[in-house]
Amino acid sequence: MSRWLRGLLALGLVAMSTSAFAADAPVRGDVRRGWDAFISKACVRCHAIWGHGGEIGPDLGRTRAGGLTDAELAAAMWNHIPRMWDKKQEEGIPHVAISETEMADLFAYLSFVRALDEPGDPKTGQVLLKEKKCSTCHTVTDEGHGVAPDLRKWAKYRNPAVWAQVMFEHAGKMVEEMKARGITPPTLESADLVHIVSYVRSLSASSDSELLDPGDPVLGEKLFHERKCIQCHSIRGQGGNVGPDLGRRGWVTSFTDVTVKAWNRVGGMRNAMAQRKVEPPKLTPQEMAHIVSFLFASSYADPPGSAERGARLLKDKSCLQCHGAGIGPSLEDFRGRAGPVTVTQALWMHGPTMLERMRDLGIRWPSFTGEEMRDLAAALNEAQPQKGPGPDAPKK
Amino acid sequence: MSPKNRSKSLRPSTKTPKSTSDSVKLGRRDLFWMVPTAAAVPALLSSCSRPDPLPPHWASGPKLPSKAGKETWVSSVCGGCPGGCGLRARIVEGRIVGVAGNPLHPINRGALCPLGVSAPHVVYHPDRIRGPLVRRGGELKAATWDEALAEVSGRMKDLRSRNLAHTVALVDGNRGLAREVAAAFLAAFGSPNHIHGRPWNDSVPGEALKTLQGVTLPAAYDLENARYIMAFGSGWLEGSSSPVATARAYALARRGRKTDRAHVVHFEARLSVSAAHADEWVPLMPGTEGVLALGLMHMILREGLEDRDFIDRWGNGFEFLRAIVLRDYHPDAVSERTGVPTATIIRLARQFASKRPAVALGDEHNGPGAQTVEARMAIHALNALVGSVNAPGGVLSPPQVPTDPLPTTETDDTGKKGLAMAPVGGGRSDGVTELLAWQEGGGSYPVNLLLAYGSDPMGVLGGGERVRTALRRVPFLVSFSSFLDDTAKQADVVLPDHTYLEKWQDDPSFTTRGFPVLGIRQPILKPRFDTRHSAEVLAELARGVGGPTAAALPWKDFKEVLQTSVKGVHRSARGSLFDVVEAEPWVETMERSGWRASNLGSFDEFWAGLVARGGWWDPIYDFGERTRALRTPSGRFEFGPLAKAVEKAFPGAGTGTERGAPSAPSGFPLRLHLYPLLAAFGDSSAPLPWVQDVLGREMELQWGLWVELAPPDARTLGVTTGAKVQVESAEGTVEARAKVYEGARPGVASMPLGPGGAAGEVCKRAMLQQASALAAISRTRNAMDGAVWGDTWVRIRKA
């Protein structure tokens, strides 16, 4: 197989395996619109983001570390829904319709906010800058005469993607200089960089700040291939094997974490590139933001589910007790389009009725794991589920 | 219509406005509900004109809609005071039938004070000037715009041709672009005399802030996040430069917190609204607030409770101040002078320094008032002492709205000569005081022509007869007022402006958390009379003058200036159009993380959004940007000027001649305390019927002036509540009704402070601003003068 063909195949596989967005929803979610929906659909009345909003439900900006895949989010919503409806009724919160597009937007928004970091502490950052020996070369005061640029010039950069871009661009020189001075490149934790950025920001002499548009994972994926990152790195096993697989589950916890992980391996990365005579890619900060966004999304992309297991679940969880049995609507509509977003949207729209009917019939509300949700979607996408009572079938 | 539906139809939606127009059918009940709004306009004329009959021209005034009509809600910004609250006007068949607060506007979030609710009265007021006026034969007579403009531009041209361009002065009461237009006009014409003509520190910082921090913009006070609020003087809740925003921040700092509500201490001579809302009210002698601040400072320093980190890193000249304060301001001496017990001073100083973030509010926050620059500096230095400068819960320096500035102005040799002359006003917050001093003999050349542009310098707070006398000496006076105020009455030409609901205007301001805000004022309805936008009139005058002046203002109309300027905001791609309250943390967190939360879209979309939603803001404050907050040459907070001023202003408070309470001059036994009222706040409230009627709640006395006396003083004078009295100071005499008030401090006569403005054609009754006529502007014994009234003494006699 020619190298070109291998590349093309890898591209296709990566696109399939990493884009929960593309494989799942007919429309891709938009972060900004998702935020609008979060407000206008009154999610904010119950749920907070970063401590701002209602306190009835959990804070969706502070869910467990590492975030959730879309299927895991859909499963969490599914399992939570009976309590949610009851609470909404109790609080007199009206039920508002959410379209598929809006649900996709909400998923994109919730994924994005979980990738942001909490604000750093400038004082900790100041200590870290010294501890990690950054201040050996970089100056941050008028008195210093470091060999590396004055970090105050970077004060206008708050965005981790910009830091990633700047650090990546200067990595070669930085590594050489450190080598010459006998300094081991420092290893950073994600929070370290957050604190350091916060400290450098506090040294700002002006109100200038460089803001970026939220990264687009699809554009990031495209760039990842165009700039030949895929030659060394794989995404879930597809791509080069020189560097680590950047699509493995949960290898990053936030956008800053992507930057930190890249920094910690920058020496090895530069060597490997030099050996292969690969020029380091030139990226603008916004391009880096797209790539960072893609890598974060890849890390939380859902692998394909098993239609076979899904079909079994439909039976075992008593779904077919109603669907396809003349009580609930047919699940045929999901064929070819089922995914976390569509299932959640359908659940949102029909959940109250479904819950009421299930309670009438004495059927227990089934719960799903993220993996089961993926299997379920695979089954719904493939074939008409079989009819038949499940183990929880009510005794008439 | 059910009550539920009715309320829905009469209130603005909290959703983002998309279409601003809907048809409504009006029923009898609707009309009933409109009575407090539209009907109020003619109905309140009964109180406005009482006991005078309705004037004939009122017959042509607004009528209530009598049939189904088209309803439109239009966003704009209130102009009643400098607060900059967003409002939405309800228009039915081309008439304003009501206003409500704009729920998207971050300053007021849908709330309005009585002044905002009275906005339609400004438009439909019978005393409005209906067209240009030119003085002929000693009287102001109606003229055409061409005649009036030719009269002014001819004189200006003549002065310029005689190399006297610098003798033209412009007293400016505007902020934002209208102010920039005036600056461009003067720069091209050749006059250095752009004088701040507003009593509020809403467009230029107060002198204390300028001196200590070197800032060029006013400060925000982050009350919302403060744990301890210490207010000196009067009216921080009811009379600050943005009362609705302040009240909102107060509510958030108190009820808005589940635990750890902000503790509030208020020092004032009377039990005011602010005092009543505090945890502790401490009565003190008016005019001694600065000494009290230094007494508190003494205790903080003596016990080592100051924020050494802030002082060491960002302070300058601190040791000098420390030595003087520890030497001269012992709490015992301060107690004698202020009337505040020593134990209270000690206790409150400890609380203030330990419950951080703590913030001290003086007239630098409150606006016009009784405090000298030295007192304001002493109060503000308390903030630095506890590290509350450019810190959460402290005093912030809001960034500027990123509008594009007007193009740089070119001038010729004549203009350059004029600009090289010494200016009358140096952009100080008390510009009218500077003008007064200049006119009273301090100037090196005469002012030959004065343009009162969005300002009423003769009636401005603290003005009084002395200012009027001084300004009458100006040979040619031009007013741009919509009403026949004090200055307009004396003017040679009046070029009446639209009211704020009839014109385009930007309204740059900021929230209490220091977020920059750009409100957009738009014409709610067509101008009712033959009036013109003042900035456009300046451009017409410029064309009349010709040369570089004409070239400096080439635009078609003010809307064009505004649209050009806001392109800078759009290009910055920062912030957000006004949005629901929940949007604030989203935008803030996104920008703090370096992401753009912008919903600005294309420029056309941005402009449409600005107009529909009411404006733009950027809800982020970066505490790291100290260069914005500390703009002194040293880049530090300068304690030195305060030390020098303190030595000069309060020499030996603890040991010298100033020991003890301020002594009354012979024959004037009572200290005058002027206090603001929320309902009579701002610079355009004087002629508003509702506002005057609201005041009736104070003591069943509408359209009149009262003086509050403590019961012992009332007994000594032999007066009871309602008695007619004469209040007399060295400056003048006014008549008032006595009000015996348990919440008044003995030895102090308190009077409500109203805005300037003479009685109108229809509303002829006495107004509150008379009280300011008693005040002794610039006649304090302190070295650094300000427009202060804290050193005024009065005597009271039965009328």
Interface residues (C-beta under 8 A of the other chain):
Chain A: R32 W35 I39 S40 V44 I49 W50 G51 H52 G53 L116 D117 P119 P122 A155 Y157 R158 N159 P160 A161 V162 R201 S202 L203 S204 A205 S206 S207 S209 E210 L211 L212 D213 P214 F255
Chain B: K15 P399 A573 R574 V580 E582 A583 E584 P585 W586 T589 M590 E591 R592 S593 G594 W595 R596 A597 N599 D622 F623 G624 E625 T627 R628
